[in-house]
Amino acid sequence: MNLSYLLISALLMFVATLAPRFIPFVFIRRKITSPFWKSFLYYLPYAVLAALTFPYVLYSTGSLPAAAIATAAALAMSFFELNMASVAALSFLIAVGLGFVF
């Protein structure tokens, strides 16, 4: 990963988290009452951050099958509402362990 990619990614993440909070505050003078726009502006930062980080998750280990299995395991653990530290630690251990196999 080169420095320009890292800086562009950080800038896009900054814009993605700032824009949904900043733009309505500055440009819209009245309160947003539409449930669609409220939901859209609430979930937009999460969607953009996920889109920016998900490709890196799959290629971070150097083994695509190990990363895919670890990602699936992390999603399953998150579905069963394990805490974030447990999900991160266990998915890391799965990725490292499967990195030796694949």
N, C-alpha and C positions, 0 to 999 in steps of 0.2 A: 504494500500500500504506500503510495507516494504522498507527499505533503499536500499537493494541490487537491487530491481527492479527499483527504481528511478535512481540509479547510472548507471545501465546497459542501461536504456532508454536514459539517458543523453549522455552516451558514444556513443551509436548508432546514435543519432541525430547529435552529433559532427562529427562523421565519415561520415555520409551521406551528410552533408553540406560541409565538407572539401574535401573529396575524388574527386568529379567531378571537382573541381578547382585545386587541388594540383597535381593529377596524370598526367593529360595532360601536365602541366607545367614542371614537372620533367622528365617524361619518353618520351615524344614526342617532338622532336626538331623542327619539322616543323609545320606550321599552319594547323589546322584541317579545311578541306574544304568540307568534306562530310556533306550534310544537315542532314542525319540520325544521325550521331554521334554528331553533334552540338545540335540537338534537344534532343537527348538522354541525353547528359551531362547537358543540361539546365534544363530539367524537372525531372531528377532523385532525387535531394534533396526534391522537393515538394512531389513526390510520396512516398518516404521513410518516411518523416515526417507525411504525412497523414496516412500511414499504421501503424505507431507507435502510433498516438494519437487517431485515430477513435475508437478503442475498448474502450478506457477509456472514451470517450464522451458518449457512450451508457450506461456505467455502473456507471457514476458519480453521478447520482441523486438517485440511489437506486430503481428507477422505470423505467423499460425498456420501457413501452409504452410512458411515459412522455418524456423520453430522445429521443426516436425515432421521436415523433411528433415535438419536439423542433428542432431536427436536420433537419428534412424535412422543417420546417419553415425557418431555417437559410439558407438552400440551395436555397429555393425559393426566399428569400430576396436578396441573393447574385446574383441569376440569373437576378433579376431586377435591379442590380447594386446600391443597397443601400450602404452607406458607412459602413466601418467595425465596427465602434463604435455602430451604430444603430443596425446592425445585431447581434452583441454580446449582447447588452443590451436587445433587444426584445426577442431573443432566450432564454436568461437567465430568463426573466420574464415569458415566456411561460413554460419553464421547471419547475420553482418554482410553478407557478399557477397550472399546471397539476399534480404536485407532490402531491397536496392536494386532487385531484380528484381520482387518481389511487393509 
